[in-house]
Amino acid sequence: MKLVIINYGAGNIKSIQFAFKRLGVDAILSNDPDEILAADKIIFPGVGEAGSAMKMLKESGLDKLIPSLKQPVLGICLGMQLLCEFTEESNTKGIGIFNTQVKRFSSNVKVPQMGWNVIKDLKSDLFKGIKENEYMYLVHSYYAEHCEQSIAKTDYGINYASALQHDNFYGVQFHPEKSSLAGEKILKNFIEL
């Protein structure tokens, strides 16, 4: 199986690569369109600021390539947020796969949300074998609003979409690569989709 992690300069890609290595899969880091198109599965990571990440995607043409992908794609953290229509972070227009907006947490909660929190209302084969209220590791200041594509929810001052799915595109706000055995199980489920 050929697994590609999109390498566009905004990701904690090494920890994701190591997580798949533990599952026996050698993930390739690449921003080459031909290599991405030839992959069986694709990870779209992201750490950092939405505006500059989107700028890097546009400069490389990946903003046009990503929506055309037909194989399973998993957006992680900022990667998931960039797959939404819009994020308040730097007033950034997203790729538009997920029909929702990304908002900043209010000042009523500690921002960023950093640490372990539960996911619930799980609705996808991505969560096969994962129990309701399983803990996942999160680090983020912005959240995706609920929409018909929500496949998991989390409470943090507000109830938000911690995972989304539309056709072959999946997104998780949490970091499965840092979420112990349950996170590893989600990555394994993604490989087996």
C-alpha positions in Angstrom: 0.0 0.0 0.0 1.3 3.5 -0.9 0.6 6.0 1.8 1.6 9.7 1.1 1.8 12.4 3.7 1.4 15.7 1.9 4.5 17.7 2.8 3.7 21.4 2.2 5.7 23.0 5.1 2.9 23.1 7.7 2.9 19.8 9.5 4.3 17.7 12.4 4.9 15.1 9.7 7.6 13.1 11.5 5.3 12.0 14.4 2.7 11.0 11.9 5.3 9.1 9.8 6.5 7.3 13.0 2.9 6.4 14.0 2.4 4.6 10.6 5.8 2.9 10.9 4.6 1.4 14.2 1.6 0.0 12.1 4.0 -1.5 9.6 3.4 1.1 6.9 6.2 3.3 5.4 4.6 6.6 4.6 6.2 8.8 1.9 6.5 12.5 2.5 5.8 14.3 -0.8 4.4 17.4 -2.4 4.8 16.0 -5.9 1.4 15.9 -7.6 2.1 12.6 -9.5 3.2 10.9 -6.3 0.1 12.1 -4.5 -2.3 11.1 -7.3 -0.7 7.6 -7.4 -1.1 7.0 -3.6 -3.7 4.6 -2.2 -4.2 6.7 0.9 -3.3 10.3 1.7 -2.7 12.2 5.0 -3.1 16.0 4.9 -1.5 17.2 8.1 -1.2 20.7 9.5 0.2 22.6 12.4 0.6 26.3 12.5 -1.4 29.3 11.2 -4.1 28.9 8.6 -3.3 31.9 6.4 0.3 31.0 5.8 -0.5 27.3 5.4 -3.1 28.1 2.7 -0.6 30.4 1.0 1.9 27.5 0.8 -0.8 25.2 -0.7 -1.7 27.8 -3.3 2.0 28.4 -4.3 2.4 24.7 -4.9 -1.0 24.2 -6.6 -2.0 21.7 -4.0 -5.2 23.8 -3.2 -6.5 22.7 -6.7 -5.1 19.1 -6.5 -6.5 18.1 -3.1 -10.2 18.5 -4.0 -9.7 16.4 -7.1 -8.4 13.4 -5.1 -10.5 10.2 -5.3 -8.7 8.0 -2.8 -9.3 8.3 1.0 -7.8 11.5 2.4 -7.4 12.2 6.2 -6.9 15.8 7.3 -5.4 16.1 10.7 -5.8 19.2 13.0 -5.1 22.3 10.8 -5.4 19.9 7.8 -9.0 19.3 8.7 -9.7 23.0 9.2 -8.2 23.9 5.8 -10.6 21.4 4.2 -13.6 23.5 5.5 -15.1 26.5 3.6 -13.6 29.2 5.8 -11.6 29.8 9.0 -11.6 32.9 11.1 -7.9 32.5 11.6 -6.4 35.2 9.3 -9.9 35.3 7.6 -8.8 32.4 5.4 -10.9 30.8 2.6 -10.5 27.1 2.8 -10.5 24.3 0.2 -14.2 23.8 0.7 -14.7 20.1 1.0 -16.5 20.3 4.4 -19.6 22.5 4.4 -18.8 24.3 7.6 -16.9 27.3 9.1 -14.0 27.3 11.6 -14.4 29.7 14.5 -12.1 30.8 17.3 -13.0 29.6 20.8 -14.4 32.3 23.0 -12.5 33.8 25.9 -14.8 31.9 28.3 -12.4 28.9 27.9 -8.6 28.6 28.1 -7.2 29.0 24.6 -5.7 26.9 23.1 -7.5 23.8 24.2 -4.5 21.7 24.9 -4.6 18.1 26.3 -7.0 15.2 26.4 -10.7 15.5 25.7 -13.4 13.0 24.8 -15.0 12.3 21.4 -18.6 11.2 21.2 -21.5 10.6 18.7 -19.1 8.5 16.6 -20.5 7.9 13.1 -18.0 6.3 10.7 -15.9 3.2 10.0 -13.0 5.5 10.9 -14.1 4.8 14.5 -14.6 1.1 14.3 -13.6 -0.4 17.6 -13.4 3.0 19.3 -15.8 3.4 22.2 -17.9 6.5 22.9 -16.2 9.1 25.1 -12.7 7.8 24.2 -10.0 10.3 25.0 -8.0 12.0 22.2 -5.1 14.5 22.3 -6.0 18.0 21.1 -4.1 21.3 20.6 -6.1 24.0 18.9 -7.5 27.6 19.3 -10.2 27.2 16.5 -12.9 24.6 16.0 -15.2 23.5 13.2 -18.9 24.2 13.7 -21.3 21.2 13.4 -22.7 20.4 10.0 -24.3 17.4 8.4 -20.8 16.0 7.8 -19.9 15.8 11.5 -18.9 12.2 12.5 -17.7 13.0 16.0 -18.3 15.7 18.6 -16.3 17.2 21.5 -17.3 19.6 24.2 -15.1 22.5 25.2 -17.2 25.4 26.3 -19.1 24.7 23.1 -20.1 21.5 21.4 -18.1 21.3 18.1 -17.3 18.9 15.3 -14.1 17.0 16.2 -14.3 14.9 13.1 -15.9 15.3 9.7 -16.5 13.2 6.6 -17.6 13.9 3.0 -17.2 11.2 0.4 -13.6 10.1 0.5 -12.5 13.0 2.7 -12.1 12.5 6.4 -10.9 15.1 9.0 -10.0 14.9 12.6 -9.3 17.9 14.9 -7.4 15.7 17.4 -4.0 14.2 16.8 -4.4 10.4 16.4 -0.6 10.1 16.2 -0.4 11.4 19.8 -3.5 9.7 21.1 -2.1 6.4 22.4 -3.7 3.1 21.4 -7.1 4.6 20.5 -5.4 7.0 18.1 -3.3 4.2 16.6 -6.5 2.2 16.1 -8.1 5.2 14.1 -5.0 5.3 11.9 -5.2 1.6 11.3 -8.9 2.0 10.5 -8.0 4.6 8.0 -5.5 2.3 6.3 -8.2 -0.4 6.1 -10.9 1.9 4.6 
